[in-house]
Amino acid sequence: MFRILLTLVVIAAIAAFASRPTQQEVQGLYRAKLMQEIARNDTNTSRAPAENAALALCKVSSSACADLIVSATQIIYVDRRLFAQVTLKGLGKSASCLAMFTQLTCTGDMPGT
């Protein structure tokens, strides 16, 4: 039983190491999350008029808007072998993220959202 458990742990560690996103892949994952957020949000009366105007412009060209937000965000990438610790800072917001198994999972206020 112990050998099976140990084998599964070793396989999971190898999979985590092999599928940990690089710094460039993290930037792409962040950009994809931004584009999803842009597509999901609608203008409404609870936001400030400037925020609604910016969102409306982002809806016109979500990829250009996401590129602009990514370029205005400081992405701090720390390789931890089995995962990467990522900090996103910019536009008055910050988020702490984990990058592992080709995914980016964040807590906090992600810049651009």
N, CA, C and O of each residue as an XYZ file, in Angstrom:
452
protein
N       0.826     -1.196      0.000
C       0.000      0.000      0.000
C       0.870      1.260      0.000
O       0.601      2.217     -0.726
N       1.929      1.240      0.837
C       2.824      2.391      0.927
C       3.517      2.638     -0.404
O       3.688      3.786     -0.812
N       3.917      1.572     -1.080
C       4.598      1.700     -2.369
C       3.673      2.321     -3.419
O       4.108      3.138     -4.231
N       2.432      1.942     -3.400
C       1.467      2.509     -4.350
C       1.298      3.994     -4.084
O       1.297      4.800     -5.014
N       1.155      4.358     -2.812
C       1.015      5.768     -2.441
C       2.256      6.557     -2.820
O       2.152      7.659     -3.359
N       3.420      6.007     -2.547
C       4.677      6.659     -2.898
C       4.802      6.819     -4.410
O       5.248      7.860     -4.893
N       4.412      5.798     -5.148
C       4.448      5.868     -6.611
C       3.526      6.966     -7.125
O       3.901      7.710     -8.031
N       2.326      7.079     -6.562
C       1.381      8.118     -6.974
C       1.918      9.513     -6.659
O       1.750     10.438     -7.453
N       2.561      9.662     -5.507
C       3.140     10.957     -5.138
C       4.255     11.328     -6.101
O       4.350     12.479     -6.527
N       5.095     10.369     -6.445
C       6.188     10.627     -7.383
C       5.634     10.993     -8.759
O       6.141     11.915     -9.399
N       4.622     10.298     -9.216
C       3.999     10.610    -10.523
C       3.392     12.008    -10.501
O       3.540     12.764    -11.461
N       2.706     12.357     -9.406
C       2.111     13.695     -9.296
C       3.188     14.776     -9.288
O       3.012     15.826     -9.905
N       4.297     14.531     -8.599
C       5.388     15.510     -8.566
C       6.011     15.682     -9.944
O       6.314     16.804    -10.350
N       6.202     14.598    -10.657
C       6.754     14.680    -12.017
C       5.797     15.433    -12.930
O       6.221     16.263    -13.735
N       4.501     15.142    -12.804
C       3.499     15.841    -13.623
C       3.473     17.329    -13.303
O       3.371     18.156    -14.210
N       3.565     17.679    -12.025
C       3.575     19.094    -11.635
C       4.807     19.793    -12.196
O       4.712     20.902    -12.722
N       5.953     19.150    -12.083
C       7.194     19.739    -12.600
C       7.126     19.922    -14.111
O       7.529     20.961    -14.635
N       6.620     18.923    -14.803
C       6.582     18.956    -16.270
C       5.531     19.925    -16.812
O       5.676     20.430    -17.925
N       4.482     20.190    -16.043
C       3.396     21.036    -16.553
C       3.353     22.419    -15.920
O       2.388     23.157    -16.117
N       4.392     22.781    -15.158
C       4.447     24.106    -14.533
C       4.612     25.158    -15.636
O       5.545     25.061    -16.433
N       3.730     26.158    -15.700
C       3.848     27.182    -16.736
C       5.117     28.019    -16.583
O       5.537     28.324    -15.467
N       5.719     28.386    -17.706
C       6.866     29.288    -17.712
C       6.367     30.708    -17.494
O       5.161     30.953    -17.443
N       7.306     31.642    -17.365
C       6.927     33.037    -17.166
C       6.133     33.559    -18.372
O       5.162     34.296    -18.199
N       6.532     33.189    -19.566
C       5.806     33.627    -20.767
C       4.419     32.999    -20.823
O       3.460     33.655    -21.230
N       4.303     31.739    -20.421
C       2.994     31.084    -20.404
C       2.087     31.712    -19.356
O       0.881     31.826    -19.577
N       2.646     32.124    -18.216
C       1.854     32.809    -17.182
C       1.302     34.111    -17.737
O       0.147     34.453    -17.485
N       2.107     34.835    -18.484
C       1.642     36.079    -19.097
C       0.475     35.790    -20.049
O      -0.500     36.542    -20.079
N       0.569     34.718    -20.817
C      -0.517     34.332    -21.712
C      -1.768     33.903    -20.962
O      -2.881     34.229    -21.373
N      -1.594     33.171    -19.862
C      -2.741     32.762    -19.046
C      -3.428     33.972    -18.426
O      -4.656     34.036    -18.370
N      -2.636     34.926    -17.965
C      -3.186     36.164    -17.394
C      -3.959     36.940    -18.461
O      -5.056     37.435    -18.204
N      -3.385     37.039    -19.649
C      -4.044     37.729    -20.757
C      -5.379     37.049    -21.089
O      -6.377     37.730    -21.326
N      -5.400     35.718    -21.108
C      -6.632     34.975    -21.391
C      -7.689     35.234    -20.319
O      -8.870     35.387    -20.629
N      -7.256     35.284    -19.043
C      -8.202     35.588    -17.960
C      -8.788     36.995    -18.127
O      -9.979     37.208    -17.899
N      -7.952     37.940    -18.524
C      -8.432     39.300    -18.746
C      -9.466     39.342    -19.864
O     -10.498     40.001    -19.735
N      -9.194     38.646    -20.955
C     -10.127     38.646    -22.086
C     -11.468     38.019    -21.694
O     -12.519     38.484    -22.137
N     -11.439     36.967    -20.867
C     -12.688     36.372    -20.370
C     -13.453     37.373    -19.514
O     -14.674     37.489    -19.617
N     -12.723     38.094    -18.668
C     -13.360     39.082    -17.787
C     -13.973     40.225    -18.597
O     -15.070     40.688    -18.285
N     -13.274     40.674    -19.624
C     -13.789     41.741    -20.486
C     -15.078     41.285    -21.157
O     -16.054     42.034    -21.214
N     -15.080     40.055    -21.665
C     -16.262     39.524    -22.343
C     -17.434     39.334    -21.381
O     -18.592     39.485    -21.770
N     -17.134     39.004    -20.137
C     -18.178     38.719    -19.152
C     -18.820     39.983    -18.591
O     -20.013     39.980    -18.285
N     -18.054     41.062    -18.451
C     -18.566     42.282    -17.824
C     -19.398     43.112    -18.789
O     -19.146     43.145    -19.993
N     -20.382     43.770    -18.233
C     -21.223     44.699    -18.981
C     -21.168     46.057    -18.308
O     -20.898     46.158    -17.112
N     -21.424     47.094    -19.080
C     -21.507     48.420    -18.482
C     -22.776     48.480    -17.633
O     -23.804     47.905    -17.991
N     -22.689     49.172    -16.523
C     -23.865     49.321    -15.667
C     -23.778     50.637    -14.903
O     -22.767     51.338    -14.952
N     -24.840     50.951    -14.210
C     -24.900     52.239    -13.518
C     -24.156     52.235    -12.191
O     -23.946     53.302    -11.614
N     -23.749     51.068    -11.683
C     -23.052     51.041    -10.402
C     -21.571     51.402    -10.549
O     -20.902     51.692     -9.558
N     -21.062     51.386    -11.779
C     -19.667     51.771    -12.020
C     -19.598     53.263    -12.310
O     -20.580     53.901    -12.687
N     -18.411     53.782    -12.119
C     -18.177     55.183    -12.475
C     -18.245     55.321    -13.995
O     -17.919     54.376    -14.714
N     -18.665     56.484    -14.490
C     -18.758     56.679    -15.935
C     -17.439     56.405    -16.668
O     -17.445     55.877    -17.780
N     -16.321     56.761    -16.053
C     -15.019     56.515    -16.692
C     -14.752     55.015    -16.825
O     -14.195     54.564    -17.826
N     -15.151     54.248    -15.814
C     -14.968     52.794    -15.882
C     -15.835     52.199    -16.986
O     -15.390     51.319    -17.723
N     -17.076     52.678    -17.100
C     -17.956     52.195    -18.167
C     -17.394     52.553    -19.542
O     -17.481     51.749    -20.470
N     -16.824     53.741    -19.682
C     -16.239     54.151    -20.961
C     -15.044     53.264    -21.307
O     -14.894     52.832    -22.450
N     -14.199     52.996    -20.316
C     -13.037     52.132    -20.555
C     -13.481     50.722    -20.922
O     -12.905     50.107    -21.819
N     -14.493     50.207    -20.241
C     -15.006     48.874    -20.548
C     -15.603     48.827    -21.948
O     -15.415     47.849    -22.672
N     -16.320     49.874    -22.332
C     -16.891     49.916    -23.681
C     -15.792     49.914    -24.738
O     -15.919     49.238    -25.758
N     -14.714     50.663    -24.505
C     -13.583     50.658    -25.434
C     -12.920     49.288    -25.473
O     -12.490     48.833    -26.533
N     -12.836     48.632    -24.325
C     -12.237     47.296    -24.274
C     -13.081     46.280    -25.037
O     -12.544     45.341    -25.624
N     -14.391     46.464    -25.030
C     -15.268     45.549    -25.767
C     -15.020     45.642    -27.274
O     -15.194     44.661    -27.997
N     -14.614     46.821    -27.741
C     -14.348     47.003    -29.176
C     -13.156     46.161    -29.596
O     -13.200     45.499    -30.633
N     -12.092     46.179    -28.805
C     -10.898     45.400    -29.111
C     -10.371     44.780    -27.825
O      -9.467     45.316    -27.185
N     -10.953     43.640    -27.458
C     -10.579     43.015    -26.185
C      -9.126     42.555    -26.178
O      -8.482     42.595    -25.130
N      -8.597     42.122    -27.304
C      -7.203     41.671    -27.317
C      -6.240     42.845    -27.120
O      -5.257     42.718    -26.391
N      -6.511     43.975    -27.757
C      -5.660     45.154    -27.575
C      -5.772     45.673    -26.148
O      -4.778     46.106    -25.565
N      -6.957     45.634    -25.592
C      -7.175     46.078    -24.211
C      -6.425     45.166    -23.247
O      -5.767     45.648    -22.325
N      -6.519     43.855    -23.453
C      -5.816     42.904    -22.591
C      -4.300     43.101    -22.693
O      -3.595     43.029    -21.687
N      -3.802     43.351    -23.907
C      -2.372     43.603    -24.092
C      -1.933     44.845    -23.318
O      -0.865     44.856    -22.705
N      -2.756     45.884    -23.349
C      -2.450     47.118    -22.635
C      -2.402     46.888    -21.121
O      -1.505     47.384    -20.440
N      -3.370     46.136    -20.606
C      -3.415     45.854    -19.168
C      -2.218     44.999    -18.757
O      -1.602     45.255    -17.723
N      -1.885     43.986    -19.561
C      -0.735     43.129    -19.247
C       0.549     43.952    -19.231
O       1.400     43.758    -18.363
N       0.691     44.876    -20.193
C       1.898     45.694    -20.234
C       1.982     46.664    -19.053
O       3.074     47.094    -18.683
N       0.840     47.009    -18.463
C       0.813     47.921    -17.313
C       0.902     47.172    -15.985
O       0.858     47.787    -14.919
N       1.026     45.852    -16.047
C       1.060     45.025    -14.847
C       2.456     44.455    -14.635
O       3.072     43.926    -15.560
N       2.942     44.568    -13.411
C       4.214     43.952    -13.053
C       3.932     42.500    -12.685
O       3.150     42.225    -11.774
N       4.570     41.572    -13.395
C       4.389     40.145    -13.137
C       5.675     39.622    -12.499
O       6.724     39.560    -13.139
N       5.570     39.248    -11.223
C       6.727     38.728    -10.488
C       6.591     37.207    -10.442
O       5.643     36.680     -9.860
N       7.537     36.512    -11.057
C       7.495     35.061    -11.225
C       8.610     34.434    -10.394
O       9.781     34.771    -10.567
N       8.246     33.523     -9.492
C       9.232     32.814     -8.674
C       9.038     31.312     -8.898
O       7.999     30.748     -8.555
N      10.054     30.682     -9.478
C      10.013     29.251     -9.764
C      10.240     28.469     -8.478
O      11.269     28.629     -7.822
N       9.285     27.629     -8.119
C       9.387     26.803     -6.907
C       9.521     25.310     -7.263
O       9.192     24.452     -6.444
N       9.984     25.008     -8.433
C      10.219     23.662     -8.973
C       8.924     22.936     -9.357
O       8.739     22.600    -10.527
N       8.031     22.689     -8.404
C       6.789     21.981     -8.718
C       5.655     22.927     -9.094
O       4.651     22.498     -9.663
N       5.807     24.191     -8.786
C       4.829     25.215     -9.122
C       5.566     26.533     -9.220
O       6.755     26.612     -8.912
N       4.869     27.560     -9.645
C       5.445     28.902     -9.674
C       4.566     29.815     -8.831
O       3.338     29.749     -8.891
N       5.207     30.655     -8.057
C       4.510     31.664     -7.266
C       4.536     32.949     -8.085
O       5.604     33.419     -8.476
N       3.364     33.515     -8.341
C       3.254     34.684     -9.207
C       2.534     35.793     -8.448
O       1.514     35.563     -7.798
N       3.082     36.993     -8.544
C       2.435     38.166     -7.977
C       2.147     39.130     -9.122
O       3.032     39.436     -9.922
N       0.912     39.603     -9.196
C       0.498     40.572    -10.206
C       0.246     41.901     -9.514
O      -0.559     41.975     -8.585
N       0.932     42.962     -9.962
C       0.765     44.290     -9.367
C       0.599     45.308    -10.476
O       1.366     45.328    -11.438
N      -0.406     46.151    -10.333
C      -0.602     47.226    -11.284
C      -1.997     47.785    -11.226
O      -2.916     47.146    -10.715
N      -2.152     48.982    -11.750
C      -3.451     49.651    -11.821
C      -4.127     49.728    -10.453
O      -5.351     49.652    -10.350
N      -3.314     49.879     -9.404
C      -3.851     50.019     -8.051
C      -4.343     48.729     -7.423
O      -4.994     48.768     -6.378
N      -4.049     47.583     -8.033
C      -4.499     46.295     -7.502
C      -3.320     45.334     -7.454
O      -2.303     45.539     -8.117
N      -3.478     44.274     -6.650
C      -2.471     43.220     -6.637
C      -3.145     41.887     -6.319
O      -4.172     41.828     -5.644
N      -2.533     40.827     -6.827
C      -3.050     39.482     -6.605
C      -1.879     38.526     -6.432
O      -0.816     38.708     -7.026
N      -2.090     37.513     -5.617
C      -1.115     36.437     -5.450
C      -1.653     35.218     -6.170
O      -2.822     34.863     -6.019
N      -0.794     34.576     -6.956
C      -1.240     33.460     -7.790
C      -0.309     32.269     -7.672
O       0.862     32.404     -7.315
N      -0.851     31.102     -7.977
C      -0.074     29.881     -8.123
C      -0.231     29.410     -9.559
O      -1.338     29.369    -10.097
N       0.879     29.060    -10.166
C       0.864     28.518    -11.522
C       1.346     27.075    -11.445
O       2.503     26.809    -11.120
N       0.440     26.151    -11.749
C       0.801     24.738    -11.764
C      -0.195     23.980    -12.614
O      -1.341     24.400    -12.771
N       0.251     22.853    -13.165
C      -0.596     22.035    -14.030
C      -1.222     22.881    -15.138
O      -2.409     22.736    -15.430
N      -0.447     23.748    -15.748
C      -0.847     24.635    -16.860
C      -2.007     25.566    -16.497
O      -2.733     26.011    -17.386
N      -2.193     25.867    -15.223
C      -3.269     26.741    -14.761
C      -2.690     27.890    -13.950
O      -1.611     27.774    -13.370
N      -3.418     28.996    -13.915
C      -3.079     30.138    -13.091
C      -4.265     30.405    -12.171
O      -5.352     30.749    -12.634
N      -4.053     30.245    -10.861
C      -5.105     30.435     -9.883
C      -4.699     31.582     -8.973
O      -3.635     31.550     -8.355
N      -5.563     32.609     -8.892
C      -5.215     33.828     -8.167
C      -6.192     34.132     -7.043
O      -7.371     33.784     -7.106
N      -5.669     34.795     -6.005
C      -6.488     35.362     -4.952
C      -6.141     36.842     -4.866
O      -5.012     37.241     -5.150
N      -7.101     37.636     -4.480
C      -6.884     39.078     -4.434
C      -7.521     39.743     -5.638
O      -8.251     39.109     -6.401
N      -7.238     41.023     -5.801
C      -7.795     41.798     -6.908
C      -6.823     41.796     -8.071
O      -5.807     42.491     -8.044
N      -7.137     41.015     -9.090
C      -6.281     40.943    -10.247
C      -6.346     42.269    -11.014
O      -7.439     42.752    -11.310
N      -5.204     42.855    -11.336
C      -5.216     44.100    -12.116
C      -5.995     43.933    -13.420
O      -5.820     42.952    -14.143
N      -6.842     44.892    -13.700
C      -7.627     44.856    -14.925
C      -9.003     44.245    -14.756
O      -9.772     44.181    -15.715
N      -9.328     43.792    -13.542
C     -10.650     43.188    -13.339
C     -11.486     44.038    -12.422
O     -12.632     43.692    -12.133
